[in-house]
Amino acid sequence: MTPILYSFRRCPYAMRARMALILASKKCELREILLKDKPDEMLKVSSKGTVPVLQFTNKVLDESLDIISWAMESPASNVHIYSEAEESLALELVQLFDSKFKYHLDRYKYSSRYGVDPRDHQQECRVILENLEAKIKPNPWIFGNAVSLLDISILPFIRQCKIANPDWFFAQDFVKVIDLLNYFENGNLFAQAMQKYDLWDPTKNNGNIFP
Ligand SMILES: N[C@@H](CCC(=O)N[C@@H](CS)C(=O)NCC(=O)O)C(=O)O
C-alpha cells in the first residue's frame, strides 16, 4: 500500500516532512486536511490530532522528525551528509527551534490569544535568530551546496517569523539568515513542497500522489 500522508499546506511541521519525502523520492498519497475539520480517518490512526501523519499498513508516524528519519533511511544523495560536529549543531538547533523559538513565535503571532505583549516575544525570536546568525555561514544552504535536514527543519519556522511582520524581519541585522530564507523560498524544493492540493474528501477519495 502507498503510505498516506495527512498534511496541511501551511503547517511548518508538515512542510518539513513533505520536503524530506520529496528529497528521498518517497511516494505517498497526500490528503490535504483542515486543522479545524480533521477527518475521522486521520484521528482513527493518530488520536493526537496533529499533522503530519504518515500512515502505513503496519505502522503510523505522527511526528514530523520521525517522518524525516524514515524518509532518510535510504540515503538521499541530494541531502548534505553531516560531519560529527555538524550533526551535533543540527540536533541542538532543531531542538531550540522546536521548543524555545516555537514558543516565542506563537506568542509573537498570536499575542492576544495568549494575553501577552508581542514585542517581548518578537525580541526573543530576534535573539535566537541573531545567535543562529553567529553560528552559520550559509553557502547557499547552512552546510554548503546541498540542502540539509537542518535547513528543512528550521526554515519553515523562520519563514513564519518573517510572515508575522516582514518589514520588521527584513530590517534586522541577521542578514545571513535573511539570505538563507530568501534562497529557500525561491527554490524548487519549497515550490514543490508548497504545491496546492484540493481538500481531501473521503466521499470522493481524491488523494494526490505526492511528490
Ligand atoms: N510535534 C509535532 C507537532 C505537529 C503540530 O503541532 N502540527 C500542528 C499544525 S502546524 C497541528 O496539527 N496542530 C493541531 C491543531 O491545530 O489542531 C510534529 O513535529 O509533527
The ligand as an SDF file (V2000), in Angstrom:
LIG
                    3D

 20 19  0  0  0  0  0  0  0  0999 V2000
    5.4580   17.5760   17.2130 N   0  0  0  0  0  0  0  0  0  0  0  0
    4.5550   17.5180   16.0890 C   0  0  0  0  0  0  0  0  0  0  0  0
    3.8380   18.8480   16.0110 C   0  0  0  0  0  0  0  0  0  0  0  0
    2.8410   18.9320   14.8750 C   0  0  0  0  0  0  0  0  0  0  0  0
    1.8700   20.1000   15.0470 C   0  0  0  0  0  0  0  0  0  0  0  0
    1.7480   20.6720   16.1320 O   0  0  0  0  0  0  0  0  0  0  0  0
    1.1460   20.4370   13.9680 N   0  0  0  0  0  0  0  0  0  0  0  0
    0.1250   21.4440   14.0990 C   0  0  0  0  0  0  0  0  0  0  0  0
   -0.1070   22.2220   12.8140 C   0  0  0  0  0  0  0  0  0  0  0  0
    1.2510   23.2210   12.3590 S   0  0  0  0  0  0  0  0  0  0  0  0
   -1.1940   20.7640   14.3850 C   0  0  0  0  0  0  0  0  0  0  0  0
   -1.5240   19.7900   13.7510 O   0  0  0  0  0  0  0  0  0  0  0  0
   -1.9550   21.2840   15.3350 N   0  0  0  0  0  0  0  0  0  0  0  0
   -3.2490   20.7480   15.6720 C   0  0  0  0  0  0  0  0  0  0  0  0
   -4.3430   21.7420   15.5780 C   0  0  0  0  0  0  0  0  0  0  0  0
   -4.0700   22.9200   15.3120 O   0  0  0  0  0  0  0  0  0  0  0  0
   -5.4810   21.3340   15.7650 O   0  0  0  0  0  0  0  0  0  0  0  0
    5.3520   17.2080   14.8350 C   0  0  0  0  0  0  0  0  0  0  0  0
    6.5490   17.5480   14.7660 O   0  0  0  0  0  0  0  0  0  0  0  0
    4.8090   16.5920   13.9120 O   0  0  0  0  0  0  0  0  0  0  0  0
  1  2  1  0
  2  3  1  0
  2 18  1  0
  3  4  1  0
  4  5  1  0
  5  6  2  0
  5  7  1  0
  7  8  1  0
  8  9  1  0
  8 11  1  0
  9 10  1  0
 11 12  2  0
 11 13  1  0
 13 14  1  0
 14 15  1  0
 15 16  2  0
 15 17  1  0
 18 19  2  0
 18 20  1  0
M  END
$$$$
